[in-house]
Each structure stands twice: as structure tokens, then as C-alpha cells.
Amino acid sequence: MQTDNQQSETQALVTIGDWIRYTMSECHRNDVYLGHGTDNIWDEAEHLVFQALDLPLLSSAAQKAVIYQSHLLPSECDKLEHWVNLRAHHAKPLPYISNVAWFAQMPFYVDERVLIPRSPFAELIEKRFAPFLPKHFAPSHILDMCSGSGCIAIVLAKAFEEAAVDAVDIDMDALEVASMNIANYQLEERVYPIQSDVYHELAGQQYDLIIANPPYVDAQDMADLPQEYHHEPEHALASGADGLDLSMKIVTRAVEHLCDDGWLFVEVGNSEVNFASRFNDLQVTWVELEQGGSGIFAISKAQLLAQQDILDELE
């Protein structure tokens, strides 16, 4: 919490540049963790100030030189003081303060009912899942399992304009957020939020493409998470001792929900290190990502069928 002395000191902050410098100092003093949109204190401070003031981010040094000198209204300073307090003193991630997160260069509404999007699936979607899928692959039905905010489902719908996308999650709170985002992008006719425990409500439905970004944080990593992550819903992060409980259900039951030429892509993040011991001899292909990130594997329906005996042992 800020002291009365700190609050009186902020009265000396009158320009955008003043507030960016102050935000940087407060973030540094309080050892904020950067993992929800930026990777350095300067960008974090600039994003916070510009979003609070409803300003677009600037790339030109000349533009910044001008705007940094702009004086602020008292109400704007009050808002910035509140935002900096939440970010630096309460470790609240900026997207939960601004209610905006970016994924695949698209903005999405987020709040503490859903995880803040940060999946490397953005790169795969941009590449239309090359080299796994043919260049002109045109799926008609896609499943986004564990959809959360709906960001992956929406980006998939934008990338594959002829496809219907089922955005599945067990959590109705998350699906309410997903529905807001679907409506914001006017995709209600192609992206469908569905409450289901994995495939339970999808009996008889098959997909050309299944994308799964389930909870995958193992017990040890959950215990070591920075404070910022404790603002996120725990059930959307944790998945058993090795982080692979839900991934196991998704993989072992995927065959009946994939079309003959269908593919399954699953993100397991850092729990990739636990994969071999949990999934024994199951052969998958780990995706090489050029833009950073790791822990996504791919497997086709044909490959799943060829390893049915292993899948049977896993269940």
C-alpha cells in the first residue's frame, strides 16, 4: 500500500514522461514479475500509462518526445496513481487492470475469470499449422478445447474463414468472457461457446482440427509461481502432480472426435519435461517455434490409430 508521503510525492508528477519514469521506478522497487505481455520494465510502464490514458502506443521516437511532455489532468493523474498502485504494490497483471490483453496482434477483453492469453499457438495459427497441414488446408469444423477467453477460437475463425469453431470450456465464468469476445468480433454465427468437461458434451462430433491449451502447470511449479499468477484462476493453471492430468484425457479420447485426416495439437508448456514418463512410448512431434515458447506437440488421427494399444494402456 502507498503511504501518505508517497501520495503527496505523486502530486509533483505532471507529464506523461513523469508518470512513465515513476511507474518504472515503482515496478523496479517492488520487483514486479513480467510475464503477461511485456518483457522489460520500460515497456511495462509505457503500456500502463498509455492504456490508462486511452492513448495508442507510439513507435516513433519523435512522437514520443512530444507526447512525453504533455501535461495531464488531475483526474488522469488520479487514475494513474491507482493503476500503478495495483500493478506495483498488489502485483496485479496489467491486462487485469486495463481489461485488455493482446493475442496474435488482436485485443481481447480479459478479467480474473480467465487466464491472460500468452500461448505460442499464435505463431502456429499464423503459419496455418505448416508444415503439419497442407498449404491450402480448409477445415470446416475446429475444436478449441479449454478455450478460456476464447482468443484462440476467435483467431482460428479469422484464419480459417470457412470454418465453424467450437470454443469448449468446463467453466461457465470463462465462457461468459469468451462470449463477450465472440460478440465483440461479431463471430456469433461461426464461434460457439460450449460448456463441457473435455469431450463429454461432444458425443458424435468430429473435427478436422483440435487445438487444446489445457491447464498444465505441475505441483512444484504451482508452488513457485510469482505473485502475479495468483490473480489468475488456479483451476485454469494446475493439472495434477506432473501437470498432465487433463492432457491425458484429451489425447486418449481424441481419436473418436477427429476426422480421418484430422490433427490434434496440444500445449503442455513446461510439463513437456514430464511427458515421456507419463505418456510412455507414445510418439508425437514437438513443434519448433521461431518466435519463442515451447511445449506444443502434434499428432494426427492416423498416428493415434497406429498407437491405439499405447492409448489403451494410458486410459
Secondary structure, DSSP 8 states (H G I E B T S, - for coil): ---HHHHHHGGG--BHHHHHHHHHHHHHHTT----SS-SSHHHHHHHHHHHHTT------HHHHHHHTT-B--HHHHHHHHHHHIIIIIS---HHHHHTEEEETTEEEE--TTS-----THHHHHHTTTTTTS-TT---SEEEEES-TTSHHHHHHHHHSTT-EEEEEES-HHHHHHHHHHHHHTT-TTTEEEEE-STTTT-TT--EEEEEE----B-HHHHHH--GGGGGS-GGGTB-SSSS-HHHHHHHHT-GGGEEEEEEEEEE-GGGHHHHHHHHTT---EE---SSS---EEEEEHHHHHHTHHHHHHH-
